[in-house]
Amino acid sequence: MVEAKFMARRNVITATLDTKIVDIAELMVKNRVGLIVLVDEKESSRVRGVVSERDIVRSVMNRISVDEKVEKIATKDVITSEIHETIVEVVKKMVEYKIRHIVVLEDGKLYGIISMRDIISERNALSTLLSAEVWSVDEGMTA
């Protein structure tokens, strides 16, 4: 079974809790991501929270100033997976907690991130490969 470490994207976009909401939104647009991992100012591998596109939209609807610190709208009780958890376990957590991204940790430190989009893309790519003629076996073929 595939482990989380093999699917996790390592180039995680991070910020700190004192970053302004407007700057978080700018980071999301610039990097084309839907989640920013918030890390400790002194220890960048220590996860302190996350903020999603939905959090930004909700804050605008609630008339929270975009000049406020992201700490005001961040999710601080972050749902995570460890690198050795299987993708099935990761998906179960994502479904259970109704989240589209999950932070992957190695020994409690930031390792990467997996999105539901990553999982679906991987599944679709695998399905395409498995159904391709390339994978057909000709009679008489040996290993």
FIKEGU-525396 format. One record per atom (N, C-alpha, C, O): residue number from 0; residue in three letters; atom name; y, z, x negated. Coordinates in steps of 0.1 Angstrom, whole numbers, always signed. Atoms other than C-alpha are relative to their C-alpha. Example, Ala and Ser with C-alpha at 12.3 -4.5 7.8 and 13.67 -1.06 7.14 Angstrom:
<sebas>
n / res / atom / py / pz / px
0 / ALA / N / -12 / +0 / -9
0 / ALA / CA / -45 / +78 / -123
0 / ALA / C / +12 / +0 / -9
0 / ALA / O / +12 / +7 / -19
1 / SER / N / -11 / +0 / +9
1 / SER / CA / -11 / +71 / -137
1 / SER / C / +11 / +8 / +8
1 / SER / O / +22 / +9 / +3
</sebas>
This chain:
<sebas>
n / res / atom / py / pz / px
0 / MET / N / -12 / +0 / -8
0 / MET / CA / +0 / +0 / +0
0 / MET / C / +12 / +0 / -9
0 / MET / O / +13 / +7 / -19
1 / VAL / N / -13 / +1 / +8
1 / VAL / CA / +35 / -9 / -13
1 / VAL / C / +8 / +13 / +1
1 / VAL / O / +10 / +19 / +12
2 / GLU / N / -8 / -12 / +0
2 / GLU / CA / +56 / +21 / -24
2 / GLU / C / +14 / -4 / +1
2 / GLU / O / +19 / -15 / -2
3 / ALA / N / -15 / +2 / -2
3 / ALA / CA / +93 / +25 / -17
3 / ALA / C / +7 / -4 / -13
3 / ALA / O / +16 / -12 / -12
4 / LYS / N / -7 / +4 / +12
4 / LYS / CA / +102 / +21 / -54
4 / LYS / C / -1 / -15 / -2
4 / LYS / O / +8 / -20 / -9
5 / PHE / N / +1 / +14 / +2
5 / PHE / CA / +91 / -15 / -53
5 / PHE / C / +9 / -8 / +10
5 / PHE / O / +11 / -20 / +7
6 / MET / N / -9 / +7 / -9
6 / MET / CA / +114 / -24 / -24
6 / MET / C / +14 / +5 / -1
6 / MET / O / +23 / -2 / +4
7 / ALA / N / -14 / -6 / +0
7 / ALA / CA / +144 / -2 / -31
7 / ALA / C / +9 / -9 / -9
7 / ALA / O / +5 / -13 / -20
8 / ARG / N / -10 / +7 / +8
8 / ARG / CA / +175 / -20 / -42
8 / ARG / C / +7 / +10 / -9
8 / ARG / O / +11 / +21 / -4
9 / ARG / N / -6 / -9 / +10
9 / ARG / CA / +188 / -4 / -73
9 / ARG / C / +15 / +0 / -2
9 / ARG / O / +21 / +10 / -6
10 / ASN / N / -14 / +1 / +1
10 / ASN / CA / +223 / -16 / -72
10 / ASN / C / +8 / +6 / +12
10 / ASN / O / +14 / -1 / +20
11 / VAL / N / -5 / -7 / -11
11 / VAL / CA / +235 / +10 / -48
11 / VAL / C / +15 / +2 / -2
11 / VAL / O / +20 / +6 / -12
12 / ILE / N / -14 / -2 / +1
12 / ILE / CA / +272 / +11 / -40
12 / ILE / C / +3 / +14 / +4
12 / ILE / O / -1 / +19 / +15
13 / THR / N / -3 / -14 / -2
13 / THR / CA / +285 / +46 / -42
13 / THR / C / +15 / +3 / +0
13 / THR / O / +23 / -5 / -5
14 / ALA / N / -14 / -5 / +0
14 / ALA / CA / +317 / +66 / -37
14 / ALA / C / -2 / +15 / +0
14 / ALA / O / -13 / +21 / +1
15 / THR / N / +0 / -15 / -2
15 / THR / CA / +326 / +103 / -35
15 / THR / C / +6 / +4 / +13
15 / THR / O / +13 / -4 / +20
16 / LEU / N / -4 / -5 / -13
16 / LEU / CA / +334 / +124 / -5
16 / LEU / C / +15 / +0 / +2
16 / LEU / O / +20 / +0 / +13
17 / ASP / N / -14 / +0 / -1
17 / ASP / CA / +371 / +124 / -13
17 / ASP / C / +6 / -14 / +0
17 / ASP / O / +19 / -16 / +0
18 / THR / N / -5 / +13 / -1
18 / THR / CA / +374 / +86 / -11
18 / THR / C / +5 / -2 / +14
18 / THR / O / +0 / +3 / +24
19 / LYS / N / -6 / +2 / -14
19 / LYS / CA / +396 / +74 / +18
19 / LYS / C / -9 / -10 / +8
19 / LYS / O / -16 / -18 / +2
20 / ILE / N / +8 / +8 / -9
20 / ILE / CA / +379 / +58 / +48
20 / ILE / C / +4 / -15 / -2
20 / ILE / O / -5 / -23 / -2
21 / VAL / N / -4 / +14 / +2
21 / VAL / CA / +399 / +26 / +42
21 / VAL / C / -6 / -6 / -12
21 / VAL / O / -9 / -18 / -12
22 / ASP / N / +6 / +5 / +12
22 / ASP / CA / +386 / +23 / +7
22 / ASP / C / -15 / -2 / +1
22 / ASP / O / -21 / -11 / -5
23 / ILE / N / +14 / +2 / -3
23 / ILE / CA / +351 / +28 / +19
23 / ILE / C / -3 / -13 / +8
23 / ILE / O / -12 / -21 / +4
24 / ALA / N / +1 / +13 / -7
24 / ALA / CA / +356 / -1 / +44
24 / ALA / C / +1 / -11 / -9
24 / ALA / O / -6 / -21 / -8
25 / GLU / N / -2 / +11 / +10
25 / GLU / CA / +369 / -22 / +16
25 / GLU / C / -12 / -2 / -9
25 / GLU / O / -16 / -14 / -12
26 / LEU / N / +12 / +1 / +8
26 / LEU / CA / +339 / -14 / -5
26 / LEU / C / -11 / -7 / +7
26 / LEU / O / -19 / -16 / +1
27 / MET / N / +10 / +6 / -8
27 / MET / CA / +316 / -24 / +23
27 / MET / C / +2 / -15 / +1
27 / MET / O / -8 / -23 / -1
28 / VAL / N / -3 / +15 / -2
28 / VAL / CA / +333 / -58 / +29
28 / VAL / C / -2 / -7 / -14
28 / VAL / O / -8 / -17 / -14
29 / LYS / N / +1 / +7 / +14
29 / LYS / CA / +336 / -66 / -9
29 / LYS / C / -14 / -1 / -4
29 / LYS / O / -17 / -12 / -10
30 / ASN / N / +13 / +1 / +5
30 / ASN / CA / +300 / -58 / -16
30 / ASN / C / -11 / -4 / +11
30 / ASN / O / -22 / -5 / +8
31 / ARG / N / +8 / +5 / -11
31 / ARG / CA / +286 / -70 / +18
31 / ARG / C / -12 / +9 / +2
31 / ARG / O / -23 / +5 / +3
32 / VAL / N / +10 / -10 / -3
32 / VAL / CA / +268 / -38 / +25
32 / VAL / C / +3 / +8 / +13
32 / VAL / O / +15 / +8 / +16
33 / GLY / N / -2 / -8 / -12
33 / GLY / CA / +264 / -16 / +56
33 / GLY / C / -1 / +15 / -2
33 / GLY / O / +1 / +22 / +8
34 / LEU / N / +1 / -14 / +3
34 / LEU / CA / +260 / +17 / +39
34 / LEU / C / +5 / +3 / -14
34 / LEU / O / +2 / -4 / -23
35 / ILE / N / -5 / -5 / +13
35 / ILE / CA / +278 / +36 / +11
35 / ILE / C / -7 / +13 / -2
35 / ILE / O / -6 / +22 / +7
36 / VAL / N / +5 / -13 / +3
36 / VAL / CA / +260 / +64 / -6
36 / VAL / C / +11 / +9 / -7
36 / VAL / O / +17 / +4 / -16
37 / LEU / N / -10 / -8 / +5
37 / LEU / CA / +283 / +93 / -13
37 / LEU / C / -7 / +10 / -10
37 / LEU / O / -16 / +17 / -7
38 / VAL / N / +6 / -8 / +11
38 / VAL / CA / +276 / +111 / -46
38 / VAL / C / +9 / +11 / -5
38 / VAL / O / +21 / +10 / -2
39 / ASP / N / -7 / -11 / +7
39 / ASP / CA / +287 / +142 / -65
39 / ASP / C / +10 / -6 / -10
39 / ASP / O / +6 / -15 / -18
40 / GLU / N / -10 / +5 / +10
40 / GLU / CA / +319 / +136 / -86
40 / GLU / C / -5 / +1 / -14
40 / GLU / O / -3 / -7 / -22
41 / LYS / N / +4 / -3 / +14
41 / LYS / CA / +303 / +151 / -117
41 / LYS / C / -14 / -5 / -3
41 / LYS / O / -17 / -8 / -14
42 / GLU / N / +13 / +4 / +1
42 / GLU / CA / +267 / +141 / -111
42 / GLU / C / -3 / -12 / +9
42 / GLU / O / -7 / -10 / +21
43 / SER / N / +1 / +12 / -9
43 / SER / CA / +265 / +105 / -98
43 / SER / C / -14 / -3 / +5
43 / SER / O / -15 / -12 / +14
44 / SER / N / +13 / +2 / -6
44 / SER / CA / +228 / +107 / -91
44 / SER / C / -4 / +10 / +11
44 / SER / O / -14 / +9 / +17
45 / ARG / N / +2 / -10 / -11
45 / ARG / CA / +232 / +136 / -67
45 / ARG / C / +6 / -4 / +13
45 / ARG / O / +18 / -6 / +14
46 / VAL / N / -5 / +5 / -13
46 / VAL / CA / +235 / +124 / -31
46 / VAL / C / +6 / +11 / +8
46 / VAL / O / +0 / +22 / +10
47 / ARG / N / -8 / -10 / -8
47 / ARG / CA / +261 / +143 / -11
47 / ARG / C / +1 / -4 / +15
47 / ARG / O / +4 / +4 / +24
48 / GLY / N / -1 / +5 / -13
48 / GLY / CA / +261 / +121 / +20
48 / GLY / C / -1 / -15 / +0
48 / GLY / O / -3 / -22 / -10
49 / VAL / N / +0 / +14 / -2
49 / VAL / CA / +262 / +86 / +34
49 / VAL / C / +10 / -3 / +11
49 / VAL / O / +14 / +5 / +19
50 / VAL / N / -9 / +4 / -10
50 / VAL / CA / +286 / +66 / +55
50 / VAL / C / -4 / -15 / +3
50 / VAL / O / -5 / -23 / -6
51 / SER / N / +4 / +13 / -5
51 / SER / CA / +277 / +35 / +76
51 / SER / C / +11 / -7 / +6
51 / SER / O / +22 / -2 / +10
52 / GLU / N / -9 / +8 / -7
52 / GLU / CA / +295 / +7 / +92
52 / GLU / C / +3 / +6 / +14
52 / GLU / O / +14 / +7 / +19
53 / ARG / N / -2 / -6 / -13
53 / ARG / CA / +289 / +24 / +125
53 / ARG / C / +9 / +12 / +0
53 / ARG / O / +16 / +15 / +9
54 / ASP / N / -9 / -12 / +2
54 / ASP / CA / +305 / +56 / +112
54 / ASP / C / +15 / -4 / +0
54 / ASP / O / +23 / +2 / +5
55 / ILE / N / -14 / +5 / +1
55 / ILE / CA / +336 / +36 / +103
55 / ILE / C / +6 / -4 / +14
55 / ILE / O / +17 / -1 / +18
56 / VAL / N / -4 / +5 / -14
56 / VAL / CA / +338 / +19 / +138
56 / VAL / C / +2 / +12 / +9
56 / VAL / O / +12 / +13 / +16
57 / ARG / N / -1 / -12 / -9
57 / ARG / CA / +332 / +53 / +155
57 / ARG / C / +13 / +7 / -4
57 / ARG / O / +20 / +12 / +5
58 / SER / N / -12 / -7 / +4
58 / SER / CA / +360 / +68 / +134
58 / SER / C / +13 / -7 / +5
58 / SER / O / +23 / +0 / +9
59 / VAL / N / -12 / +7 / -5
59 / VAL / CA / +385 / +41 / +144
59 / VAL / C / +1 / +2 / +15
59 / VAL / O / +12 / +4 / +21
60 / MET / N / +0 / -2 / -14
60 / MET / CA / +375 / +45 / +181
60 / MET / C / +5 / +14 / +3
60 / MET / O / +11 / +16 / +14
61 / ASN / N / -4 / -13 / -3
61 / ASN / CA / +381 / +82 / +178
61 / ASN / C / +14 / +3 / -6
61 / ASN / O / +18 / +15 / -7
62 / ARG / N / -14 / -1 / +5
62 / ARG / CA / +416 / +75 / +163
62 / ARG / C / +1 / +9 / -13
62 / ARG / O / +11 / +15 / -15
63 / ILE / N / -1 / -7 / +13
63 / ILE / CA / +408 / +91 / +129
63 / ILE / C / +7 / -9 / -10
63 / ILE / O / +3 / -21 / -11
64 / SER / N / -8 / +9 / +10
64 / SER / CA / +433 / +78 / +103
64 / SER / C / -9 / -5 / -11
64 / SER / O / -18 / +2 / -16
65 / VAL / N / +8 / +6 / +11
65 / VAL / CA / +418 / +54 / +78
65 / VAL / C / +4 / +6 / -14
65 / VAL / O / -2 / +4 / -24
66 / ASP / N / -4 / -6 / +12
66 / ASP / CA / +437 / +74 / +52
66 / ASP / C / -6 / +14 / -2
66 / ASP / O / -4 / +20 / -13
67 / GLU / N / +8 / -13 / +2
67 / GLU / CA / +415 / +105 / +58
67 / GLU / C / -11 / -2 / -10
67 / GLU / O / -15 / -13 / -13
68 / LYS / N / +11 / +1 / +9
68 / LYS / CA / +388 / +113 / +33
68 / LYS / C / -13 / -3 / +8
68 / LYS / O / -14 / +2 / +19
69 / VAL / N / +12 / +4 / -7
69 / VAL / CA / +354 / +99 / +42
69 / VAL / C / -9 / +12 / +3
69 / VAL / O / -17 / +12 / +12
70 / GLU / N / +8 / -12 / -3
70 / GLU / CA / +340 / +134 / +41
70 / GLU / C / +1 / +4 / +15
70 / GLU / O / -8 / +10 / +20
71 / LYS / N / -2 / -3 / -14
71 / LYS / CA / +354 / +138 / +76
71 / LYS / C / -9 / -7 / +9
71 / LYS / O / -13 / -2 / +20
72 / ILE / N / +8 / +7 / -8
72 / ILE / CA / +331 / +112 / +90
72 / ILE / C / -14 / -2 / -5
72 / ILE / O / -23 / -8 / +1
73 / ALA / N / +12 / +2 / +7
73 / ALA / CA / +302 / +112 / +66
73 / ALA / C / -12 / +8 / +6
73 / ALA / O / -10 / +19 / +11
74 / THR / N / +12 / -7 / -3
74 / THR / CA / +266 / +121 / +74
74 / THR / C / -4 / +8 / -13
74 / THR / O / -7 / +1 / -23
75 / LYS / N / +3 / -8 / +12
75 / LYS / CA / +258 / +150 / +50
75 / LYS / C / -14 / +4 / -1
75 / LYS / O / -20 / +7 / -11
76 / ASP / N / +14 / -3 / +0
76 / ASP / CA / +223 / +157 / +61
76 / ASP / C / -8 / -13 / +0
76 / ASP / O / -12 / -18 / +10
77 / VAL / N / +6 / +13 / +3
77 / VAL / CA / +208 / +126 / +46
77 / VAL / C / -15 / -1 / +1
77 / VAL / O / -22 / +7 / -5
78 / ILE / N / +14 / +3 / -1
78 / ILE / CA / +174 / +113 / +56
78 / ILE / C / -4 / -8 / -12
78 / ILE / O / +2 / -19 / -15
79 / THR / N / +4 / +6 / +12
79 / THR / CA / +156 / +103 / +24
79 / THR / C / -15 / -3 / -1
79 / THR / O / -23 / +3 / +7
80 / SER / N / +14 / +2 / +4
80 / SER / CA / +123 / +90 / +10
80 / SER / C / -1 / +1 / -15
80 / SER / O / +9 / -1 / -22
81 / GLU / N / +2 / -1 / +15
81 / GLU / CA / +108 / +96 / -24
81 / GLU / C / -6 / -14 / -4
81 / GLU / O / -12 / -21 / +4
82 / ILE / N / +4 / +13 / +5
82 / ILE / CA / +98 / +66 / -46
82 / ILE / C / -15 / -3 / +3
82 / ILE / O / -19 / -15 / +4
83 / HIS / N / +14 / +2 / -1
83 / HIS / CA / +61 / +71 / -41
83 / HIS / C / -5 / -1 / +15
83 / HIS / O / -17 / -3 / +18
84 / GLU / N / +3 / +1 / -14
84 / GLU / CA / +62 / +71 / -3
84 / GLU / C / -3 / -15 / +3
84 / GLU / O / +3 / -24 / -3
85 / THR / N / +3 / +14 / -4
85 / THR / CA / +47 / +40 / +13
85 / THR / C / +11 / -6 / +9
85 / THR / O / +18 / +2 / +15
86 / ILE / N / -10 / +7 / -8
86 / ILE / CA / +68 / +14 / +31
86 / ILE / C / -3 / +4 / +15
86 / ILE / O / +6 / +5 / +23
87 / VAL / N / +3 / -4 / -14
87 / VAL / CA / +49 / +24 / +63
87 / VAL / C / +6 / +14 / +3
87 / VAL / O / +12 / +16 / +14
88 / GLU / N / -6 / -13 / -2
88 / GLU / CA / +61 / +60 / +58
88 / GLU / C / +15 / -1 / +1
88 / GLU / O / +21 / +6 / +9
89 / VAL / N / -14 / +2 / -1
89 / VAL / CA / +96 / +48 / +52
89 / VAL / C / +4 / -5 / +13
89 / VAL / O / +14 / +0 / +19
90 / VAL / N / -3 / +6 / -13
90 / VAL / CA / +96 / +27 / +83
90 / VAL / C / -1 / +10 / +11
90 / VAL / O / +7 / +11 / +20
91 / LYS / N / +2 / -11 / -10
91 / LYS / CA / +83 / +56 / +104
91 / LYS / C / +12 / +9 / +0
91 / LYS / O / +17 / +13 / +11
92 / LYS / N / -12 / -8 / +0
92 / LYS / CA / +112 / +77 / +92
92 / LYS / C / +12 / -7 / +6
92 / LYS / O / +20 / -1 / +14
93 / MET / N / -11 / +8 / -5
93 / MET / CA / +137 / +50 / +100
93 / MET / C / +0 / -1 / +15
93 / MET / O / +10 / +0 / +21
94 / VAL / N / +2 / +1 / -15
94 / VAL / CA / +123 / +46 / +135
94 / VAL / C / +2 / +14 / +6
94 / VAL / O / +10 / +15 / +16
95 / GLU / N / -2 / -13 / -6
95 / GLU / CA / +121 / +83 / +141
95 / GLU / C / +14 / +5 / +1
95 / GLU / O / +18 / +11 / +11
96 / TYR / N / -13 / -5 / +1
96 / TYR / CA / +156 / +90 / +130
96 / TYR / C / +11 / -10 / +5
96 / TYR / O / +23 / -8 / +4
97 / LYS / N / -8 / +11 / -5
97 / LYS / CA / +170 / +57 / +144
97 / LYS / C / +11 / -4 / -10
97 / LYS / O / +23 / -4 / -7
98 / ILE / N / -9 / +4 / +10
98 / ILE / CA / +185 / +47 / +111
98 / ILE / C / -4 / -14 / -6
98 / ILE / O / -15 / -18 / -5
99 / ARG / N / +2 / +14 / +5
99 / ARG / CA / +189 / +12 / +95
99 / ARG / C / -1 / +0 / -15
99 / ARG / O / -5 / -10 / -21
100 / HIS / N / +0 / -1 / +14
100 / HIS / CA / +191 / +24 / +59
100 / HIS / C / -6 / +13 / -4
100 / HIS / O / -4 / +23 / +3
101 / ILE / N / +6 / -13 / +5
101 / ILE / CA / +172 / +50 / +39
101 / ILE / C / +3 / +1 / -15
101 / ILE / O / +0 / -9 / -23
102 / VAL / N / -2 / -2 / +15
102 / VAL / CA / +181 / +65 / +5
102 / VAL / C / -13 / +4 / -6
102 / VAL / O / -20 / +12 / -1
103 / VAL / N / +12 / -2 / +7
103 / VAL / CA / +153 / +65 / -19
103 / VAL / C / +3 / +9 / -13
103 / VAL / O / +12 / +6 / -21
104 / LEU / N / -2 / -9 / +11
104 / LEU / CA / +151 / +94 / -44
104 / LEU / C / -12 / +0 / -10
104 / LEU / O / -23 / -2 / -6
105 / GLU / N / +10 / -3 / +10
105 / GLU / CA / +132 / +100 / -76
105 / GLU / C / +3 / +14 / -6
105 / GLU / O / +13 / +16 / -12
106 / ASP / N / -2 / -14 / +5
106 / ASP / CA / +128 / +137 / -84
106 / ASP / C / +13 / +6 / +5
106 / ASP / O / +20 / +13 / -2
107 / GLY / N / -12 / -6 / -6
107 / GLY / CA / +157 / +145 / -60
107 / GLY / C / +13 / -8 / -4
107 / GLY / O / +23 / -4 / +0
108 / LYS / N / -12 / +7 / +5
108 / LYS / CA / +180 / +120 / -77
108 / LYS / C / +0 / -15 / +6
108 / LYS / O / -10 / -20 / +8
109 / LEU / N / -2 / +13 / -5
109 / LEU / CA / +194 / +87 / -64
109 / LEU / C / -8 / -11 / -8
109 / LEU / O / -6 / -12 / -20
110 / TYR / N / +8 / +11 / +6
110 / TYR / CA / +169 / +58 / -71
110 / TYR / C / +5 / -13 / +5
110 / TYR / O / +6 / -23 / -2
111 / GLY / N / -4 / +13 / -7
111 / GLY / CA / +179 / +31 / -46
111 / GLY / C / +1 / +2 / +15
111 / GLY / O / +3 / +13 / +20
112 / ILE / N / -2 / +0 / -15
112 / ILE / CA / +182 / +22 / -10
112 / ILE / C / -8 / -12 / +6
112 / ILE / O / -10 / -22 / +0
113 / ILE / N / +8 / +10 / -7
113 / ILE / CA / +161 / +3 / +15
113 / ILE / C / +6 / -1 / +14
113 / ILE / O / +9 / +9 / +21
114 / SER / N / -6 / +2 / -14
114 / SER / CA / +175 / -13 / +47
114 / SER / C / -11 / -6 / +8
114 / SER / O / -21 / -12 / +3
115 / MET / N / +9 / +6 / -9
115 / MET / CA / +156 / -24 / +77
115 / MET / C / +0 / -15 / -2
115 / MET / O / -11 / -22 / -1
116 / ARG / N / -2 / +14 / +3
116 / ARG / CA / +169 / -59 / +69
116 / ARG / C / -9 / -4 / -12
116 / ARG / O / -16 / -14 / -12
117 / ASP / N / +9 / +3 / +12
117 / ASP / CA / +151 / -57 / +35
117 / ASP / C / -14 / -1 / +4
117 / ASP / O / -22 / -10 / +0
118 / ILE / N / +15 / +0 / -4
118 / ILE / CA / +118 / -48 / +51
118 / ILE / C / -3 / -12 / +9
118 / ILE / O / -14 / -18 / +7
119 / ILE / N / +3 / +11 / -8
119 / ILE / CA / +121 / -75 / +77
119 / ILE / C / +0 / -13 / -8
119 / ILE / O / -9 / -22 / -6
120 / SER / N / +0 / +12 / +9
120 / SER / CA / +130 / -101 / +51
120 / SER / C / -12 / -1 / -8
120 / SER / O / -18 / -12 / -10
121 / GLU / N / +12 / +0 / +8
121 / GLU / CA / +101 / -91 / +29
121 / GLU / C / -12 / -4 / +9
121 / GLU / O / -21 / -11 / +4
122 / ARG / N / +12 / +3 / -9
122 / ARG / CA / +77 / -92 / +59
122 / ARG / C / +0 / -15 / +3
122 / ARG / O / -10 / -22 / +3
123 / ASN / N / -1 / +14 / -4
123 / ASN / CA / +90 / -127 / +69
123 / ASN / C / -4 / -9 / -12
123 / ASN / O / -10 / -19 / -10
124 / ALA / N / +4 / +8 / +12
124 / ALA / CA / +87 / -140 / +33
124 / ALA / C / -15 / +0 / -2
124 / ALA / O / -21 / -10 / -6
125 / LEU / N / +14 / -1 / +2
125 / LEU / CA / +52 / -127 / +30
125 / LEU / C / -8 / -8 / +11
125 / LEU / O / -18 / -15 / +8
126 / SER / N / +7 / +7 / -11
126 / SER / CA / +42 / -142 / +64
126 / SER / C / +1 / -15 / -3
126 / SER / O / -9 / -23 / -1
127 / THR / N / -2 / +14 / +3
127 / THR / CA / +56 / -176 / +53
127 / THR / C / -9 / -4 / -12
127 / THR / O / -16 / -14 / -11
128 / LEU / N / +9 / +3 / +11
128 / LEU / CA / +37 / -174 / +20
128 / LEU / C / -15 / -1 / +4
128 / LEU / O / -22 / -10 / +0
129 / LEU / N / +13 / -1 / -5
129 / LEU / CA / +5 / -164 / +37
129 / LEU / C / -4 / -12 / +9
129 / LEU / O / -16 / -16 / +9
130 / SER / N / +3 / +11 / -9
130 / SER / CA / +7 / -193 / +62
130 / SER / C / +2 / -14 / -7
130 / SER / O / -2 / -24 / -1
131 / ALA / N / -2 / +12 / +8
131 / ALA / CA / +16 / -219 / +35
131 / ALA / C / -13 / -7 / -4
131 / ALA / O / -23 / +0 / -6
132 / GLU / N / +12 / +7 / +4
132 / GLU / CA / -9 / -246 / +26
132 / GLU / C / -4 / +4 / -15
132 / GLU / O / -16 / +2 / -18
133 / VAL / N / +2 / -4 / +14
133 / VAL / CA / -6 / -234 / -10
133 / VAL / C / -12 / +10 / -1
133 / VAL / O / -19 / +10 / -11
134 / TRP / N / +10 / -11 / +0
134 / TRP / CA / -29 / -205 / -1
134 / TRP / C / -13 / -4 / +5
134 / TRP / O / -23 / +4 / +6
135 / SER / N / +13 / +4 / -5
135 / SER / CA / -57 / -226 / +13
135 / SER / C / -9 / -2 / -12
135 / SER / O / -5 / -6 / -23
136 / VAL / N / +9 / +1 / +11
136 / VAL / CA / -88 / -226 / -8
136 / VAL / C / -9 / -12 / +2
136 / VAL / O / -15 / -14 / +12
137 / ASP / N / +9 / +11 / +0
137 / ASP / CA / -106 / -258 / -16
137 / ASP / C / -14 / +3 / -3
137 / ASP / O / -17 / +12 / -11
138 / GLU / N / +15 / -3 / +3
138 / GLU / CA / -144 / -259 / -15
138 / GLU / C / -3 / -3 / -14
138 / GLU / O / +2 / -12 / -20
139 / GLY / N / +4 / +1 / +14
139 / GLY / CA / -158 / -254 / -49
139 / GLY / C / +9 / +7 / -10
139 / GLY / O / +7 / +7 / -22
140 / MET / N / -9 / -7 / +8
140 / MET / CA / -128 / -235 / -62
140 / MET / C / -6 / +14 / -5
140 / MET / O / -12 / +20 / +3
141 / THR / N / +5 / -13 / +5
141 / THR / CA / -136 / -205 / -84
141 / THR / C / +12 / +8 / -6
141 / THR / O / +23 / +2 / -9
142 / ALA / N / -11 / -9 / +5
142 / ALA / CA / -115 / -176 / -97
142 / ALA / C / +2 / -2 / -15
142 / ALA / O / +11 / +5 / -20
</sebas>
